[in-house]
Amino acid sequence: MDKKFYNIGFVGVGVMGKSMARNLMKEGHTLHVYNRTKAKAEELLQEGAVWHDSPAEIAAQADVVITMVGYPRDVEETYFGEQGLLKHARAGTVFIDMTTSSPTLAARIGEAAVAAGCSALDAPVSGGDIGAREARLSIMVGGDAETFARMEPLLKAMGTNVVHQGAAGAGQHTKMCNQIAIASNMMGVVEAIRYAEKAGLDPKTVLQSIESGAAGSWSLSNLVPRMLQGDFAPGFYVKHFIKDMGIALQSAEEMGLELYGLPLAKKLYEQLAAEGGGDLGTQALYKLYK
């Protein structure tokens, strides 16, 4: 079957979005971009992307619009604001929100898209800056199966593990599972390394022994080397992780589910942010324990 090429609108080209958009361009798609700070889009513009001054302009040009913004309030404004995508949508457009956001908001977007003669997927990702750059993201997708089937080739240009999880909002619920698992794991990872240091061990050598055993995790293998090098640059921002944990706790409360590890992890990350670490990567939790 011949490959289909799209006019793709991309709203939000920060740490993750820039690499994701670039991978779509590499596949031959035409890219239209909008970002609140135009300077962050300059590299993509030099590579052939087309700049637009608002989400409304993007909606007027694109067959598919992908959003990768910061917070649920940004998603709300991007889709429902006066210059928002849905107010200016063309019938038949597919909207894919890849921000980690509220499952309830994802369901609202799905309903509003259908009412506008369009369709929508919620497709949050995991894999950090490296996964985005190397097109190795895990992408968790909610929305109707037919839309997913049509968009799956586009999603596979950005990730290697693309799974349809169910109806609108299911992708966001799955991402909450991901963040809940990471939150307590990060505490365990940092505490293990601090224990090794206090015991007089070489943490790099300890890592060689434990990362391939039952304790192994992505955070252990990928973030501990950064911690030990003093590299706290963001693959994923502390402030965004706090946002995600807040969404997960709210969603859990709505479902009547009590969580125990997540509130503690959120408290520790909030302390780190209060000490100036909000714009650091999640591996900076190590600084708090130090």
C-alpha positions in Angstrom: 0.0 0.0 0.0 1.3 3.4 -0.9 2.5 5.6 1.9 0.2 8.5 2.7 1.7 11.9 3.3 0.0 14.5 5.5 0.1 18.2 6.3 0.8 17.9 10.0 0.3 20.7 12.5 2.5 20.5 15.6 1.7 22.7 18.6 4.4 22.6 21.2 8.0 22.0 20.2 9.9 21.9 23.5 12.3 19.3 24.7 10.1 16.4 23.5 8.0 18.0 20.8 10.9 19.2 18.7 12.4 15.7 18.3 9.0 14.2 17.7 8.2 16.8 15.0 11.6 16.3 13.4 11.0 12.6 13.1 7.7 13.2 11.3 9.5 15.5 8.8 12.1 12.8 8.2 9.2 10.6 7.0 8.4 13.2 4.3 5.4 14.8 5.9 4.9 18.6 5.6 5.1 20.2 9.1 3.3 23.3 10.3 4.4 24.5 13.7 3.2 26.8 16.5 4.9 27.4 19.8 4.4 30.1 22.4 8.1 30.9 22.2 9.0 31.1 18.5 12.7 30.8 19.2 12.2 27.2 20.2 10.9 26.4 16.7 13.8 28.0 14.8 15.8 24.8 14.2 12.7 23.2 12.7 12.0 26.2 10.6 15.5 26.1 9.2 14.9 22.4 8.4 11.7 23.2 6.4 8.8 23.5 8.8 6.3 26.3 8.2 5.6 28.7 11.1 2.1 29.9 12.1 1.1 32.5 14.7 -1.7 30.6 16.5 -3.3 27.2 16.9 -6.2 28.6 14.8 -3.9 29.1 11.8 -2.6 25.5 12.3 -6.1 24.2 12.2 -6.8 25.9 8.9 -3.8 24.2 7.3 -3.4 20.7 8.7 -5.0 17.3 8.0 -3.6 16.0 11.4 -2.8 18.2 14.4 -0.5 17.0 17.1 -0.3 18.8 20.4 2.6 18.5 23.0 2.2 21.3 25.5 2.9 21.6 29.2 -0.2 21.4 31.5 -3.9 20.5 31.3 -4.7 24.2 31.3 -2.5 24.6 28.2 -4.3 21.7 26.5 -7.6 23.4 27.4 -6.6 26.7 25.9 -5.1 25.1 22.8 -8.3 23.2 22.0 -11.1 25.4 23.4 -9.7 28.9 23.5 -10.7 31.7 21.2 -7.7 30.9 18.9 -8.1 27.2 19.8 -8.0 24.2 17.4 -11.6 23.1 17.8 -13.1 26.5 17.2 -11.3 26.7 13.9 -11.3 23.0 12.9 -12.0 21.8 9.4 -14.2 18.7 9.1 -12.2 15.5 8.9 -9.2 16.8 10.9 -7.6 14.3 13.3 -6.4 15.8 16.6 -3.8 13.9 18.6 -2.9 15.2 22.0 0.4 13.8 23.2 0.6 15.9 26.3 0.3 14.1 29.6 -3.0 15.5 30.7 -6.3 14.7 32.4 -8.3 11.7 31.3 -11.4 13.7 31.8 -10.2 16.5 29.6 -9.2 13.9 26.9 -12.7 12.5 26.9 -14.1 16.1 26.5 -11.8 16.7 23.6 -12.9 13.5 22.0 -16.6 14.4 22.3 -16.0 18.0 21.0 -14.0 16.7 18.0 -16.8 14.4 17.0 -19.3 17.2 17.3 -17.1 19.3 15.0 -17.0 16.5 12.4 -13.4 15.6 13.4 -11.8 12.8 15.4 -9.3 12.8 18.3 -6.8 10.6 20.0 -5.1 11.0 23.4 -1.6 9.6 23.0 0.7 10.5 25.8 4.3 9.1 25.7 7.0 7.7 27.8 10.7 7.5 27.0 12.1 11.0 27.7 14.3 13.2 25.6 16.3 10.2 24.3 13.3 8.2 23.3 11.9 11.2 21.5 15.1 11.9 19.7 15.6 8.3 18.6 11.9 7.7 17.8 11.8 5.0 20.5 8.9 6.3 22.5 6.2 4.2 24.2 2.9 5.7 23.0 -0.3 4.9 24.9 -3.4 5.7 22.8 -7.1 6.3 23.6 -9.8 6.9 21.0 -11.8 5.0 18.5 -10.2 2.0 16.8 -10.7 3.2 13.2 -8.9 6.5 13.9 -6.1 4.7 15.7 -5.6 2.4 12.7 -5.3 5.3 10.3 -2.9 7.2 12.5 -0.8 4.3 13.6 1.8 4.8 10.9 2.3 8.4 12.0 2.6 7.4 15.6 5.2 4.7 14.7 7.3 7.5 13.2 7.8 8.7 16.7 7.7 5.5 18.8 8.5 1.8 18.7 5.8 0.7 21.2 2.4 2.0 20.1 -0.6 0.4 21.8 -4.3 1.2 21.5 -5.6 1.1 25.1 -9.3 1.8 24.5 -11.8 4.7 24.2 -11.0 8.4 24.7 -9.1 9.0 28.0 -7.7 5.5 28.1 -4.3 6.7 26.8 -4.1 9.2 29.7 -5.2 6.7 32.3 -2.4 4.4 31.0 0.1 7.2 31.3 -1.0 7.7 34.9 -0.1 4.0 35.5 3.3 4.7 34.0 3.9 7.8 36.2 2.8 6.1 39.3 5.2 3.2 38.7 8.1 5.7 38.0 7.4 7.8 41.1 8.0 5.2 43.8 10.7 3.6 41.6 12.7 6.9 41.5 12.7 7.0 45.3 14.0 3.4 45.4 16.7 4.1 42.8 18.0 7.2 44.6 17.9 5.5 48.0 19.8 2.5 46.7 22.6 4.7 45.3 22.8 6.8 48.5 23.0 3.5 50.5 25.9 2.3 48.2 27.7 5.6 48.7 27.2 5.5 52.5 28.5 1.9 52.6 31.7 3.0 50.9 30.9 1.2 47.6 31.5 2.5 44.1 28.0 3.2 42.9 29.0 2.6 39.3 30.1 -0.9 40.1 27.0 -1.5 42.2 25.0 -0.4 39.2 26.7 -3.1 37.1 25.4 -5.8 39.5 21.9 -4.6 40.1 20.6 -3.1 36.9 20.4 -6.5 35.1 18.7 -8.3 38.0 15.3 -8.1 39.6 16.0 -4.5 40.6 16.5 -3.4 37.0 14.5 -0.5 35.6 14.7 2.2 32.9 15.4 4.8 35.6 18.2 2.7 37.1 20.0 2.2 33.8 19.5 5.5 32.2 19.2 8.1 35.0 21.7 6.8 37.6 24.7 7.5 35.3 23.4 11.1 34.8 23.1 11.5 38.6 26.6 10.3 39.3 28.0 12.7 36.6 26.1 15.6 38.1 24.0 15.9 35.0 20.6 17.1 36.0 19.5 18.5 32.6 15.9 17.8 31.9 14.9 14.8 29.8 11.7 15.3 31.7 11.1 18.3 34.0 10.6 18.0 37.7 7.7 20.6 37.4 6.0 18.5 34.8 6.4 15.3 36.9 4.7 17.1 39.8 1.9 18.0 37.5 1.5 14.4 36.4 1.5 13.1 39.9 -1.2 15.6 40.8 -3.4 14.4 37.9 -2.8 10.8 39.0 -3.8 11.5 42.6 -6.9 13.4 41.5 -7.9 10.6 39.1 -7.4 8.0 41.8 -9.5 10.0 44.3 -12.3 10.2 41.7 -12.2 6.4 41.4 -12.1 5.9 45.2 -8.6 4.4 45.1 -6.1 5.2 47.9 -2.4 5.4 46.9 0.5 5.4 49.4 3.8 5.7 47.6 2.7 8.4 45.1 1.8 11.1 47.8 5.3 10.7 49.3 7.0 10.9 46.0 5.0 14.1 45.1 5.9 15.6 48.5 9.7 15.0 47.9 9.6 16.4 44.3 7.7 19.5 45.6 10.4 20.0 48.1 13.0 19.7 45.4 11.1 22.3 43.3 10.8 24.6 46.3 14.6 24.5 46.5 14.9 25.7 42.9 14.8 22.3 41.1 11.6 22.7 39.1 13.4 23.1 35.8 15.8 20.2 36.4 15.3 16.6 35.2 13.6 14.0 37.4 17.0 12.5 38.2 17.7 15.6 40.3 15.8 13.9 43.2 19.3 12.6 44.0 20.3 16.2 45.0 17.6 16.2 47.6 18.9 13.0 49.2 22.4 14.4 49.1 
